[in-house]
Amino acid sequence: MVAPAGLSSYEIGDIRLTLLPDGYHRCDPVQTFVGSSEADWAEHAHLLDERGRIVMTMGALLVEFPDGTRALLDTGFGNRTIVLADMGLEFWGGRLLKSLTAAGLAADDIDVVAFSHMHIDHVGWTATDAAALTFANARHVLAREEWDHWSAQPDAGGPGAREIDALRPRVELVDGETSIVPGLRMVPTFGHTPGHCSFLVESGPGRAVVLGDAVHCPLQISHPEWAFSADANPDQARLTREHLVRELEAPNTTVVGPHFPGAVFGRVLPGTKPVQVAFDVAPAAPPQIVAGEAPAGEIFLPPLD
């Protein structure tokens, strides 16, 4: 039975990547991955829990550079749990700051926060209850297309007024492919949202492609034609995935899927058709503890411990 990935690290040259878990997301795989079938998932039962749901990791990726710079890619779901039983959706959050502490750091130690996009499970710890930035010392970097979309029309799927108000005087907007710090580039991968970006980490001969939500599950690398139910532009998202698969097949490339179940650091196996991903590049991640089943209905539960 699959479990969301826990705290785990991997090094690209002299740059260290660490998954900081915030919780997990449980959902019906056929409804969520549009174009897939029950038969498809029956062949990959190792990605499902005992009730046949896919369990996806939620959190942020810490990137530590040799000069001491520390970047955080996304900010997780936040200090909350939301269950939408009628839709088969569960979002369990609350662990990110504890994960950061377990990595030996505090919020004030973060120098850069870069967002792949502004869906709620990627901006959850951006602001405090007082609408101040949680990572107060950090630059906050975002694609201009993404900011223009969400700041004009915040809704339940993205940032609320608290996050927008905290970011507005500090957000650093970028256009196109952009170097954030040496060794870390923001790369447009539009489709999931209007300004979605992935990240490229490079050191020496090695590189890592941090997918963000361009790819949610390893099977979307095998089947880029499968849309994700929350893709704003499914056709563009498919083209983006097809491009990313070609990028991931390049030598010395690590794939980092922050939502992947079980493990988030992997590699594409050369020459496989359909494309296959192996998760043998890093030690097995300890699983996150999964809470018991929630009662039926639309409810808000306390965050995870």
ZIZICOR-V958905 format. One record per residue. N is the residue number from 1. RES is the residue in three letters. SS is DSSP state (helix for helix, strand for strand, loop for the rest). PSI is psi in whole degrees, -180 to 180 (999 if undefined). BURIAL is b if it has 16 or more other ideal C-beta (glycine too) atoms within 10 Angstrom, else e. Layout:
BEGIN
N,RES,SS,PSI,BURIAL
N,RES,SS,PSI,BURIAL
END
This chain:
BEGIN
1,MET,loop,134,e
2,VAL,loop,152,b
3,ALA,loop,150,b
4,PRO,strand,145,b
5,ALA,strand,143,b
6,GLY,loop,-169,b
7,LEU,loop,125,b
8,SER,strand,154,b
9,SER,strand,160,e
10,TYR,strand,147,b
11,GLU,strand,132,e
12,ILE,strand,104,b
13,GLY,loop,-121,b
14,ASP,loop,20,e
15,ILE,strand,131,b
16,ARG,strand,129,b
17,LEU,strand,132,b
18,THR,strand,124,b
19,LEU,strand,125,b
20,LEU,strand,101,b
21,PRO,strand,143,b
22,ASP,strand,-16,b
23,GLY,strand,-145,b
24,TYR,strand,168,b
25,HIS,strand,128,b
26,ARG,strand,136,b
27,CYS,strand,166,b
28,ASP,strand,124,b
29,PRO,helix,-37,b
30,VAL,helix,-41,b
31,GLN,helix,-34,e
32,THR,helix,-39,b
33,PHE,strand,93,b
34,VAL,strand,125,e
35,GLY,loop,-16,e
36,SER,loop,167,b
37,SER,loop,167,e
38,GLU,helix,-35,e
39,ALA,helix,-38,e
40,ASP,helix,-46,b
41,TRP,helix,-27,b
42,ALA,helix,-28,e
43,GLU,loop,-9,e
44,HIS,loop,47,b
45,ALA,helix,-18,e
46,HIS,helix,-15,e
47,LEU,helix,-1,b
48,LEU,strand,157,b
49,ASP,loop,-173,e
50,GLU,loop,-16,e
51,ARG,loop,12,e
52,GLY,loop,16,e
53,ARG,strand,148,b
54,ILE,strand,138,b
55,VAL,strand,113,b
56,MET,strand,139,b
57,THR,strand,143,b
58,MET,strand,145,b
59,GLY,strand,-151,b
60,ALA,strand,162,b
61,LEU,strand,122,b
62,LEU,strand,130,b
63,VAL,strand,118,b
64,GLU,strand,126,b
65,PHE,loop,157,b
66,PRO,loop,-22,e
67,ASP,loop,4,e
68,GLY,loop,-7,e
69,THR,loop,139,b
70,ARG,strand,123,b
71,ALA,strand,146,b
72,LEU,strand,123,b
73,LEU,strand,107,b
74,ASP,loop,168,b
75,THR,loop,24,b
76,GLY,loop,-169,b
77,PHE,loop,-29,b
78,GLY,loop,-180,b
79,ASN,loop,66,b
80,ARG,loop,164,b
81,THR,strand,133,b
82,ILE,strand,129,b
83,VAL,strand,123,b
84,LEU,strand,82,e
85,ALA,helix,-38,e
86,ASP,helix,-27,e
87,MET,helix,-2,e
88,GLY,loop,27,b
89,LEU,strand,137,b
90,GLU,strand,132,b
91,PHE,strand,112,b
92,TRP,strand,114,b
93,GLY,loop,180,b
94,GLY,loop,-4,b
95,ARG,loop,-4,b
96,LEU,helix,-49,b
97,LEU,helix,-32,b
98,LYS,helix,-36,e
99,SER,helix,-39,b
100,LEU,helix,-42,b
101,THR,helix,-42,e
102,ALA,helix,-26,e
103,ALA,loop,3,b
104,GLY,loop,18,e
105,LEU,loop,166,b
106,ALA,loop,169,e
107,ALA,helix,-37,b
108,ASP,helix,-10,e
109,ASP,helix,-8,b
110,ILE,loop,129,b
111,ASP,loop,-29,b
112,VAL,strand,134,b
113,VAL,strand,123,b
114,ALA,strand,132,b
115,PHE,loop,132,b
116,SER,loop,-39,b
117,HIS,loop,-176,b
118,MET,loop,25,b
119,HIS,strand,155,b
120,ILE,helix,-31,b
121,ASP,helix,10,b
122,HIS,helix,-5,b
123,VAL,loop,13,b
124,GLY,loop,-32,b
125,TRP,loop,19,b
126,THR,loop,-43,b
127,ALA,strand,153,b
128,THR,loop,174,e
129,ASP,loop,-25,e
130,ALA,loop,14,e
131,ALA,loop,30,e
132,ALA,loop,156,e
133,LEU,strand,130,b
134,THR,loop,-41,b
135,PHE,loop,75,b
136,ALA,loop,-25,e
137,ASN,loop,-1,e
138,ALA,loop,147,b
139,ARG,strand,146,b
140,HIS,strand,114,b
141,VAL,strand,137,b
142,LEU,strand,147,b
143,ALA,strand,139,b
144,ARG,helix,-41,e
145,GLU,helix,-37,b
146,GLU,helix,-45,b
147,TRP,helix,-45,b
148,ASP,helix,-38,e
149,HIS,helix,-54,b
150,TRP,helix,-34,b
151,SER,helix,-24,b
152,ALA,helix,-26,e
153,GLN,loop,66,e
154,PRO,loop,142,b
155,ASP,loop,-175,e
156,ALA,loop,-22,e
157,GLY,loop,-10,e
158,GLY,strand,-153,b
159,PRO,loop,149,b
160,GLY,loop,-176,b
161,ALA,helix,-33,e
162,ARG,helix,-46,b
163,GLU,helix,-42,b
164,ILE,helix,-45,b
165,ASP,helix,-39,e
166,ALA,helix,-37,b
167,LEU,helix,-33,b
168,ARG,helix,-47,e
169,PRO,loop,-8,e
170,ARG,loop,-16,e
171,VAL,strand,139,b
172,GLU,strand,110,b
173,LEU,strand,138,e
174,VAL,strand,155,b
175,ASP,loop,124,e
176,GLY,loop,-168,e
177,GLU,loop,130,e
178,THR,strand,135,b
179,SER,strand,121,e
180,ILE,strand,-51,b
181,VAL,strand,160,b
182,PRO,loop,124,e
183,GLY,loop,-7,b
184,LEU,strand,118,b
185,ARG,strand,144,b
186,MET,strand,129,b
187,VAL,strand,122,b
188,PRO,strand,129,b
189,THR,loop,66,b
190,PHE,loop,161,b
191,GLY,loop,-54,b
192,HIS,loop,-43,b
193,THR,loop,168,b
194,PRO,loop,-28,b
195,GLY,loop,27,b
196,HIS,loop,139,b
197,CYS,strand,149,b
198,SER,strand,-179,b
199,PHE,strand,144,b
200,LEU,strand,120,b
201,VAL,strand,127,b
202,GLU,strand,133,b
203,SER,strand,122,b
204,GLY,loop,-141,e
205,PRO,loop,-9,e
206,GLY,strand,156,b
207,ARG,strand,154,b
208,ALA,strand,137,b
209,VAL,strand,113,b
210,VAL,strand,112,b
211,LEU,loop,-25,b
212,GLY,loop,-133,b
213,ASP,loop,17,b
214,ALA,loop,-31,b
215,VAL,loop,125,b
216,HIS,loop,-26,b
217,CYS,loop,146,b
218,PRO,loop,-31,b
219,LEU,helix,-20,b
220,GLN,helix,-18,b
221,ILE,helix,-37,b
222,SER,helix,-32,b
223,HIS,loop,75,b
224,PRO,loop,-13,b
225,GLU,loop,-14,e
226,TRP,loop,120,b
227,ALA,strand,160,b
228,PHE,strand,141,b
229,SER,loop,-24,e
230,ALA,loop,8,e
231,ASP,loop,125,b
232,ALA,loop,-37,b
233,ASN,loop,88,b
234,PRO,helix,-37,b
235,ASP,helix,-45,e
236,GLN,helix,-39,b
237,ALA,helix,-38,b
238,ARG,helix,-46,b
239,LEU,helix,-40,e
240,THR,helix,-45,b
241,ARG,helix,-41,b
242,GLU,helix,-40,e
243,HIS,helix,-44,e
244,LEU,helix,-38,b
245,VAL,helix,-41,b
246,ARG,helix,-39,e
247,GLU,helix,-39,b
248,LEU,helix,-19,b
249,GLU,loop,-8,b
250,ALA,loop,150,e
251,PRO,loop,153,e
252,ASN,loop,32,e
253,THR,strand,127,b
254,THR,strand,136,b
255,VAL,strand,135,b
256,VAL,strand,112,b
257,GLY,loop,95,b
258,PRO,loop,-22,b
259,HIS,loop,-4,b
260,PHE,loop,142,b
261,PRO,strand,144,b
262,GLY,loop,-54,b
263,ALA,loop,145,b
264,VAL,loop,-13,b
265,PHE,strand,122,b
266,GLY,strand,-169,b
267,ARG,strand,145,b
268,VAL,strand,132,b
269,LEU,loop,123,e
270,PRO,loop,139,e
271,GLY,loop,2,e
272,THR,loop,140,e
273,LYS,loop,115,e
274,PRO,loop,164,e
275,VAL,loop,134,b
276,GLN,loop,152,b
277,VAL,strand,134,b
278,ALA,strand,145,e
279,PHE,loop,56,b
280,ASP,loop,14,e
281,VAL,loop,-17,e
282,ALA,loop,156,b
283,PRO,loop,150,e
284,ALA,loop,133,e
285,ALA,loop,139,b
286,PRO,loop,140,e
287,PRO,strand,152,b
288,GLN,loop,150,b
289,ILE,loop,131,e
290,VAL,loop,132,b
291,ALA,loop,165,e
292,GLY,loop,172,e
293,GLU,loop,141,e
294,ALA,loop,151,b
295,PRO,loop,163,e
296,ALA,loop,159,e
297,GLY,loop,178,e
298,GLU,strand,110,e
299,ILE,strand,158,e
300,PHE,strand,124,e
301,LEU,strand,163,b
302,PRO,loop,153,e
303,PRO,loop,166,b
304,LEU,loop,151,b
305,ASP,loop,999,e
END
